[in-house]
């Protein structure tokens, strides 16, 4: 699977069914019953996205410049959306 962001295209691994189920569980556990996000659990979810995507620190460079932590989080969040197909529908 390919994902484009920050003027770069990344080739990432497609998650298996089992990985998608685990990812969904992590995503849902990051939000409590009051609708508030547990930041630690959200980052556990993003860490899992990174693991199953095959991305690593060496991949977070665009035009010889490393991405910021916020940009990395945005990329991983985009992958989360793609992996679970939870993008907004028109």
Secondary structure, DSSP 8 states (H G I E B T S, - for coil): -EEEETTEEEE-----HHHHHHHHHHHHHTB-TTS-B-HHHHHHHHHHHHHHHT--GGG-EETTEE--HHHHHHHHHHHHHHHHT-----
